[in-house]
Amino acid sequence: MEWGLVLGALLLVPAALYFLQDRMLFHPQPVPEVMRAQTANAYPGVASVFIQAADGTRLHAWHRQGSPLVIYFGGNAEEVSWMLGRVAQNAPNAGWLLVDYRGYGSSGGAPSERDLVADGLLWHDHAAQKLGASSIVVFGRSLGSGVAVQVAAARAVGGVILVTPYDSLTNVARHHYPYLPVSWMLKHPFDSVGRAPAIAAPLLCLVAERDEVIPAVHATRLFDAWKGPKRWVELAGAGHNSTDEVPAFWRAIREFLVQPN
């Protein structure tokens, strides 16, 4: 009987994690329409942009004009409108397109790796074809680094900015759950390191010295595999969610946007 209980527990935990992984990975932050309108009114130089995905899902992003245009993909629990004030203060000459993932902000649908990447490519093409962006930089934070890498692998971009990135979510999951067969279980592997050797765009890699969520070794593997010119910036004393508090964070981004190589 005891062995049966143990076996049952061993089977139950992986099964529970498999079926709950979307909730563990994605934390949508929807925004009511009234709040979106209030945000739009608070930033006169910013446009609230909607496009439609191939499956009919309505997608939203915040657009601020400038050059180069930075397409921003946030973290797994991030409602990106908070960045409007930060970019206006710290990188006012650049253009910004802050993307709401499916289920986040004012975008419809539900998130998945496949859909977030497809939407990222759609936003890139919209920026180039409809917003008149002649130079595009993709910027991914944490979870969003995996989206940014896949967009950079599929489209010509002028540069890539990655904050607290990872080699793959499979490897990060192995770090946190070494007793589970995560390579079989994970539905959203976000294999950035497998794509990095083919990406020639310049890279700025911003890494938190004390990252408790994605240990720096995962960023190191991705950085080492990157084909194009690259710069590593370690943010002294920063944790996973406090990178922006280090002065070197925005300084490095401003320098990169002026001269990415």
Steps between C-alpha positions, in 0.01 A plus 500: 500500500780743590674440167171559324462835672854599410451399137170687488666815634786470251249484215267765640758778539624493136143473374390798709796709384434407138140613510574809713808618313318768302382656826850476643669652196252764385336751733273714278438856617186617317412869502141632501412728208454798728857459629638470147325827410636670812853387415465626143388842630791513745760470222406738215792394280408130519254314276291202603533261204282199415562237233336166423678166501437238233265311734297816562643583843516874568849605609610824665823696544609848609689697234730796552665647191877527462798322350607229526172330586533265797244218517468401864399153624452491877516249781250230585300715744560840344240752389721708274337845529718569805791530257350808330631733767836324520574518128392865480744583777791273415495450121287784359653508151423140417164377380327234705238235431404341832318176423212356701517122483178307443292527815711790628414870495242562228581194286254214469568128495718279716883479495716218366852491358373441148251787510729749677770445239253519209361823648853636545571443132170667414593805708841516333342495155240757605776728628697471176206526262245720679691702758785588264779363720824485300705363789357252750651375825332218693511515880404200714483482878504164681227291330494756219866433420385173343252686279758763401757234404254320274397825331868586445558153356218545247531868408782745427540725804750771585567368848379284788474601865448217749444551873533203739482257205532122493644235272171309501206468735565127499840557661360751749229251596763229545678733744186549711358148460802267466291197597250535214526401129440859394619450141202267450255716694564856386259629235679835459876428485607841356829363367701820460844341511412280203431809288780726625780362275311619192423855620746759370329806654693682776403395853485693827461250785404649838534250784407530869790411727266344758233353277303256711256405223726447197857439621760685294646175365201476265572845358868406466416199282282712274761777481779255412289350219412836343641546150497877469695768689402502865538689824450358849395734783471360850275713720672501837276416793187459286250220539271369229242773557725792593715542188356842415614644832867468403625815318696289251173350370366799307847637429592181314171502310544863387854428382388191313216680322744763376772252398399132522827352372 
